[in-house]
Amino acid sequence: MVEAPLEMQKSMKIPEEHINQCKDAGLPTEGNAAGNTDFLDLRGENQSPGRLPSGFTARGIVALVFSCISGVLGLVVIAWYGMAEVNP
């Protein structure tokens, strides 16, 4: 978060190379997030992707089961190793 953006704009200068790269890529260099000079007009701004479907897929269930099995086996091996006798 910038507490004083207007003060920051007074002391900072964006290098011309950065502005040229944006222009070459077809990106706006002025305005709000949508590139509009009317700061309340957000038509054309990037939209977030849609929601993920609810529930698990078959691949997700298989991955969860194998992750749980490997976690439990890992704990069993740690316990087995920890209870083994120490031979000097």
C-alpha distances in whole Angstrom, upper triangle without the diagonal:
4,6,9,9,13,14,12,14,17,17,16,19,19,22,25,25,22,23,26,25,23,26,29,27,27,23,22,21,20,19,16,16,20,21,22,22,22,18,20,22,21,24,24,20,21,22,21,25,27,27,29,33,33,36,37,39,42,40,37,40,42,39,38,42,42,39,40,44,42,40,43,46,43,43,47,48,46,48,51,50,49,52,55,57,56,59,59
4,6,6,9,10,8,11,14,14,13,16,16,20,23,24,21,21,25,25,23,26,28,27,27,23,22,19,18,17,16,16,20,20,21,21,21,18,19,22,21,25,25,21,22,24,24,27,30,30,32,36,37,39,40,42,45,43,41,44,45,42,42,45,46,42,44,47,46,44,47,49,47,47,51,51,49,51,54,53,52,56,58,60,59,62,62
4,6,9,9,9,12,14,14,15,18,19,23,25,27,24,24,28,28,26,29,31,30,30,26,24,22,21,19,18,19,22,23,23,22,22,19,20,23,23,26,27,24,25,26,26,30,32,33,35,38,39,42,43,45,48,46,43,46,48,45,44,48,48,45,46,50,48,46,49,51,49,49,53,53,51,53,56,55,54,57,60,62,61,64,64
4,6,5,6,9,10,11,12,16,17,21,23,25,23,23,27,27,25,27,30,30,29,25,23,21,19,18,17,19,22,22,22,20,21,18,20,23,23,26,27,24,26,27,28,32,34,35,37,41,42,44,46,47,51,49,46,49,51,48,47,51,51,48,49,53,51,49,52,55,52,52,56,56,54,56,59,58,57,61,63,65,64,67,67
4,5,5,6,9,10,10,13,14,18,20,22,19,19,23,23,21,23,27,26,25,22,19,17,15,14,14,15,19,18,19,17,18,15,17,20,20,23,24,21,23,25,26,29,32,33,36,39,40,43,44,46,49,47,45,48,50,47,46,50,50,47,49,52,51,49,52,54,52,52,56,56,54,57,60,59,58,61,63,66,65,67,67
4,5,5,6,9,10,12,14,18,20,23,20,19,23,24,22,24,27,27,26,23,20,17,15,14,15,17,20,19,19,17,17,15,18,21,21,24,25,23,25,27,28,32,35,36,39,42,44,47,48,49,52,51,48,51,53,50,50,54,54,51,53,56,55,53,56,58,56,56,60,60,58,60,63,62,61,65,67,69,68,71,71
4,5,5,7,9,12,15,18,20,23,21,21,24,25,24,26,29,29,28,25,23,19,18,18,18,20,23,22,22,20,21,19,22,24,25,28,28,26,28,30,31,35,37,39,41,45,46,49,50,51,54,52,50,53,55,52,51,55,55,52,53,57,55,53,56,58,56,56,60,60,58,60,63,62,61,64,66,68,67,70,70
4,5,5,6,9,12,15,18,20,18,18,22,22,21,23,26,26,26,23,20,17,16,17,17,18,22,20,21,20,21,19,22,24,24,27,27,24,26,28,29,32,35,37,39,43,44,46,47,49,52,50,47,50,52,49,49,52,52,49,51,54,52,50,54,56,53,54,57,57,55,58,60,59,58,62,64,66,65,67,67
4,6,5,7,9,13,15,18,16,15,19,20,19,20,24,24,23,20,18,14,13,14,15,17,20,18,19,17,19,17,20,22,22,25,25,23,24,27,28,32,35,37,39,43,44,47,48,49,52,50,48,51,53,50,50,53,53,50,52,56,54,52,56,57,55,56,59,59,57,60,63,61,61,64,66,68,67,70,69
4,6,8,11,14,16,19,18,18,21,23,22,23,26,27,26,23,21,17,16,17,18,20,23,21,22,19,21,20,23,25,25,28,28,26,28,31,32,36,39,40,43,47,48,51,52,53,56,54,52,55,56,53,53,57,57,54,56,59,57,55,59,61,58,59,62,62,60,63,66,64,63,67,69,71,70,72,72
4,7,10,13,16,18,17,17,21,22,22,23,26,27,27,24,22,18,18,19,20,22,25,23,24,22,24,22,26,27,28,30,30,28,29,32,33,36,39,41,43,47,48,51,52,53,55,53,51,54,56,52,52,56,56,53,55,58,56,54,57,59,56,57,61,60,58,61,64,62,61,65,67,69,67,69,69
4,7,9,12,15,13,14,17,18,18,20,22,23,23,21,19,15,15,17,18,19,22,20,22,20,23,21,24,26,26,28,28,25,26,29,30,34,37,38,40,44,46,48,49,50,53,50,48,52,53,50,50,53,53,50,52,55,53,52,55,57,54,55,59,58,56,59,62,60,60,63,65,67,65,68,67
4,6,9,11,11,11,14,15,15,17,19,20,21,18,17,13,14,16,18,19,22,19,21,19,22,21,25,26,25,28,27,25,26,29,30,33,37,39,41,44,46,49,49,50,53,50,49,52,53,50,50,54,54,51,53,56,54,53,56,58,55,56,60,59,57,60,63,61,61,65,66,68,67,69,69
4,6,8,7,7,11,12,12,14,16,17,17,15,14,10,12,15,16,17,19,17,19,18,21,20,24,24,24,25,24,22,23,26,28,30,34,36,38,42,44,46,47,47,50,47,46,49,50,47,48,52,51,48,51,54,52,51,54,55,53,54,58,57,56,59,61,60,59,63,64,67,65,67,67
4,5,6,7,9,10,11,13,15,16,17,16,15,12,14,17,19,20,21,19,22,21,24,23,27,27,26,28,26,24,25,28,29,32,36,38,40,43,46,48,48,48,51,48,47,50,51,48,49,52,52,49,52,54,52,51,55,56,53,55,59,58,56,59,62,60,60,64,65,67,66,67,67
4,5,5,6,9,10,11,12,14,15,14,14,11,13,17,19,20,21,18,21,20,24,23,27,27,26,27,25,24,25,28,30,32,36,39,40,44,46,49,49,49,52,49,48,52,52,49,50,54,53,51,54,56,54,53,57,58,56,57,61,60,59,62,64,62,63,66,67,70,68,70,70
4,5,5,6,9,10,10,12,14,14,14,12,15,19,20,20,22,19,22,22,26,25,29,28,27,28,25,24,24,28,29,31,35,37,39,42,45,47,47,47,49,46,46,49,50,47,48,52,51,48,51,54,51,51,55,56,53,55,58,57,56,60,62,60,60,64,65,67,66,68,67
4,5,5,6,9,10,11,13,11,12,9,13,16,17,17,18,16,19,20,23,22,25,25,24,25,22,21,21,24,25,28,31,34,35,39,41,44,44,44,46,44,43,46,47,44,45,49,48,45,48,51,49,48,52,53,51,52,56,55,54,57,59,58,58,62,63,65,64,66,66
4,5,5,6,9,10,11,9,9,7,10,13,15,15,16,14,17,17,20,20,23,23,22,22,20,19,20,23,25,28,31,34,36,39,42,45,45,45,47,45,44,48,49,46,47,50,50,48,50,53,51,51,54,55,53,55,58,58,57,60,62,61,61,65,66,68,67,69,69
4,5,5,6,9,10,10,11,9,13,16,18,18,18,16,19,19,23,23,26,25,24,24,22,21,21,25,27,29,33,35,37,41,43,46,46,45,48,45,45,49,49,46,48,51,51,49,52,54,52,52,56,56,54,56,60,59,58,61,63,62,62,66,67,69,68,70,70
4,5,5,6,9,9,11,10,14,17,18,17,18,16,19,20,23,23,26,25,23,23,21,20,19,23,24,26,30,33,34,37,40,43,43,42,44,42,41,45,46,43,44,48,47,45,48,50,48,48,52,53,51,53,56,55,54,58,60,58,59,63,64,66,65,67,67
4,5,5,6,5,7,7,10,13,15,14,14,12,15,17,20,20,22,21,19,20,17,16,16,20,22,24,27,30,32,35,38,41,41,40,43,41,40,44,45,42,43,47,46,44,47,50,48,48,51,52,51,52,56,55,54,58,60,59,59,63,64,66,66,67,68
4,5,5,6,7,7,11,14,16,15,15,12,15,16,20,20,23,21,20,20,17,17,18,21,24,26,29,32,34,37,40,43,43,43,45,43,43,46,47,45,46,50,49,47,50,53,51,51,55,56,54,56,59,59,58,61,63,62,63,66,67,70,69,71,71
4,5,8,10,11,14,17,19,18,17,15,18,20,23,24,26,24,23,22,19,19,19,23,25,26,30,33,34,37,40,43,43,42,45,42,42,46,46,44,46,49,48,47,50,52,50,50,54,55,53,55,58,58,57,60,62,61,62,66,66,69,68,70,70
4,6,9,11,14,16,17,16,15,14,17,19,22,22,25,22,21,20,17,16,16,19,21,22,26,29,30,34,37,39,39,38,41,39,38,42,43,40,42,45,45,43,46,49,47,47,51,52,50,52,55,55,54,57,59,58,59,63,64,66,66,68,68
4,7,9,12,14,15,14,13,11,14,16,19,20,22,20,18,17,14,14,14,18,20,22,25,29,30,34,37,39,40,39,42,40,39,43,44,42,43,47,47,45,48,50,49,49,53,54,52,54,57,57,57,60,62,61,62,65,66,69,68,70,71
4,6,9,11,12,11,10,8,12,14,17,17,19,17,15,15,12,12,12,16,18,20,24,27,29,32,35,38,38,38,41,39,38,42,43,41,42,46,45,43,46,49,48,47,51,52,51,52,56,55,55,58,60,59,60,63,64,67,67,69,69
4,6,8,9,9,8,5,9,10,13,14,16,15,13,14,11,11,13,16,19,22,25,28,30,34,37,40,40,40,43,41,40,44,45,43,44,48,48,46,48,51,50,50,53,54,53,54,58,58,57,60,62,61,62,65,66,69,69,71,71
4,7,9,10,10,7,10,10,14,14,17,16,15,16,15,14,15,19,21,24,28,30,33,36,39,42,42,43,46,44,42,46,47,45,46,49,49,47,50,52,51,50,54,55,53,55,58,58,57,60,62,62,62,65,67,69,69,71,71
4,7,9,10,6,8,7,10,10,14,13,13,15,14,13,16,19,22,25,28,31,33,37,39,42,43,44,47,45,44,47,49,46,47,51,51,49,51,54,53,52,55,57,55,56,60,60,59,62,64,63,63,67,68,71,70,73,73
4,7,7,5,5,4,7,7,10,10,10,12,12,11,14,17,20,23,26,29,32,35,37,40,42,42,46,44,43,46,48,46,46,50,50,48,50,53,52,51,55,56,55,56,59,59,58,61,64,63,63,66,68,71,70,73,73
4,5,5,6,7,8,6,8,8,8,10,10,9,11,14,17,20,23,25,28,32,34,37,38,39,43,41,40,43,45,43,43,47,47,45,47,50,49,48,51,53,52,53,56,57,55,58,61,60,60,63,65,68,68,70,71
4,6,8,10,11,9,10,10,7,10,9,6,8,11,13,17,20,22,25,28,30,34,35,36,39,38,36,39,41,39,39,43,43,41,43,47,46,45,48,50,48,49,53,53,52,55,57,57,57,60,62,65,65,67,68
4,6,9,10,9,10,8,6,7,5,4,7,10,13,16,19,22,25,28,31,34,35,36,39,38,36,40,42,40,40,44,44,43,45,48,47,46,50,52,50,51,55,55,54,57,60,59,59,63,64,67,67,70,70
4,7,9,9,11,9,8,9,8,8,10,14,17,20,23,26,28,32,34,37,39,39,42,41,40,43,45,43,43,47,47,45,48,51,50,49,53,54,53,54,57,58,57,59,62,61,62,65,67,70,69,72,72
4,5,6,8,6,7,8,8,9,13,15,19,22,24,27,30,33,36,39,41,41,45,43,42,45,47,45,46,49,50,48,50,53,53,52,55,57,56,57,60,61,60,62,65,64,64,68,69,72,72,75,75
4,6,9,8,10,11,12,13,16,19,22,25,28,30,33,37,39,42,44,44,48,47,45,48,51,48,49,52,53,51,53,56,55,54,58,60,58,59,63,63,62,64,67,67,67,70,72,75,74,77,77
4,6,6,8,10,12,13,16,19,22,25,27,30,33,36,38,41,43,44,48,47,45,48,51,49,49,52,53,51,53,56,56,55,58,60,58,59,63,63,62,65,67,67,67,70,72,75,75,77,78
4,6,7,10,12,12,15,17,20,23,25,28,31,34,36,39,41,42,46,45,43,46,48,46,46,50,51,48,50,53,53,52,55,57,55,56,60,60,59,61,64,64,64,67,69,72,71,74,75
4,6,9,12,12,15,16,19,22,24,26,29,32,34,37,40,41,45,44,42,45,47,45,45,49,50,48,49,53,52,51,54,57,55,56,59,60,59,61,64,64,64,67,69,72,72,75,75
4,6,9,9,13,14,18,21,22,25,28,31,33,37,39,40,43,43,41,44,46,45,45,48,49,47,49,52,52,51,54,56,55,56,59,60,59,62,64,64,64,67,69,72,72,75,76
4,6,6,9,11,14,17,19,21,25,27,30,33,35,36,40,39,37,40,43,41,41,45,46,44,46,49,48,48,51,53,52,53,56,57,56,58,61,61,61,64,66,69,69,72,73
4,6,9,10,14,16,18,21,24,27,29,33,35,35,39,38,37,40,42,41,41,45,46,44,46,49,49,48,51,54,53,54,57,58,57,59,62,62,62,65,67,70,70,73,74
4,7,9,12,15,17,20,23,26,29,32,34,34,37,36,35,38,40,39,39,43,44,42,44,48,47,47,50,52,51,52,55,56,55,58,60,60,61,64,65,69,69,71,72
4,6,10,13,15,18,21,24,27,30,32,32,35,34,33,36,38,36,37,41,41,40,42,45,44,44,47,49,48,49,52,53,52,55,57,57,57,60,62,65,65,68,69
4,7,9,12,15,18,21,24,27,28,29,32,31,29,33,35,33,33,37,38,36,38,41,41,40,43,45,44,46,49,49,49,51,54,54,54,57,59,62,62,64,66
4,6,9,12,15,18,21,24,25,26,29,28,27,30,32,31,31,35,36,34,36,39,39,38,41,43,42,44,47,48,47,50,52,52,53,55,57,61,61,63,65
4,7,9,12,15,17,21,22,23,26,25,23,27,29,27,27,31,32,30,32,35,35,35,38,40,39,40,43,44,44,46,48,48,49,52,54,57,57,60,61
4,7,9,12,15,18,19,19,23,22,21,24,26,24,25,28,29,28,30,33,33,33,36,38,37,39,42,42,42,45,47,47,48,51,52,56,56,59,60
4,7,9,12,15,17,17,21,21,19,22,25,24,24,27,29,28,30,33,33,33,35,37,37,38,41,42,42,44,47,47,48,51,52,56,57,59,61
4,6,9,12,14,15,19,19,17,20,22,21,21,25,26,25,27,30,30,30,32,35,35,36,38,40,40,42,44,45,45,48,50,53,54,57,59
4,6,9,11,11,15,15,13,16,19,18,18,21,23,22,23,26,27,27,29,32,32,33,35,37,37,39,41,42,43,45,47,50,51,54,56
4,7,8,9,13,14,12,14,17,17,17,20,22,22,23,26,27,27,29,31,32,33,35,37,37,39,41,42,43,45,47,51,52,55,57
4,7,9,13,14,12,13,17,17,16,19,21,21,21,24,26,25,27,30,30,31,33,35,36,37,39,41,41,43,45,49,50,53,56
4,7,10,12,9,10,14,14,13,15,18,18,18,21,23,23,24,27,28,28,30,32,33,34,36,38,39,40,43,46,48,51,53
4,7,8,6,6,10,10,10,12,15,15,16,18,20,20,22,24,25,26,28,30,31,32,34,35,36,38,40,44,45,48,50
4,5,5,6,9,10,11,12,14,15,17,18,20,21,23,24,26,27,29,30,32,33,35,36,37,39,41,45,46,49,51
4,5,5,6,9,10,11,12,14,15,17,18,20,21,23,24,26,27,29,30,32,33,35,36,38,39,43,44,47,49
4,5,5,6,9,10,11,12,14,15,16,18,20,21,22,24,26,27,28,30,31,33,34,36,37,41,43,45,47
4,5,5,6,9,10,10,12,14,15,16,18,20,21,23,24,26,27,29,30,31,33,35,36,40,41,44,46
4,5,5,6,9,10,11,12,14,15,17,18,20,21,23,24,26,27,29,30,32,33,35,38,40,43,45
4,5,5,6,8,10,11,12,14,15,16,18,20,21,22,24,26,27,28,30,32,33,37,38,41,43
4,6,5,6,9,10,11,12,14,15,16,18,20,21,22,24,26,27,28,30,32,35,37,39,41
4,6,5,6,9,10,10,12,14,15,17,18,20,21,23,24,26,27,29,30,34,36,38,41
4,5,5,6,9,10,11,12,14,16,17,18,20,21,22,24,26,27,29,32,34,37,39
4,5,5,6,8,10,10,12,14,15,16,18,20,21,22,24,26,27,31,32,34,37
4,5,5,6,9,10,10,12,14,15,17,18,20,21,22,24,26,30,31,33,36
4,6,5,6,9,10,11,12,14,15,17,18,20,21,23,24,28,30,33,35
4,5,5,6,8,10,11,12,14,15,16,18,20,21,23,26,28,31,33
4,6,5,6,9,10,10,12,14,15,16,18,20,21,25,26,28,31
4,5,5,6,9,10,11,12,14,15,16,19,20,24,25,28,30
4,5,5,6,9,10,11,12,14,15,17,18,22,24,27,30
4,5,5,6,9,10,10,12,14,15,16,20,22,24,27
4,5,5,6,9,10,11,12,14,16,19,20,23,26
4,5,5,6,9,10,10,12,14,18,19,22,25
4,5,5,6,9,10,11,12,16,18,21,24
4,5,5,6,8,10,11,14,16,18,21
4,6,5,6,9,10,14,15,18,20
4,5,5,6,9,12,14,17,20
4,5,5,6,10,12,15,18
4,6,5,9,10,13,15
4,6,8,9,13,15
4,7,9,12,15
4,6,9,13
4,6,10
4,6
4
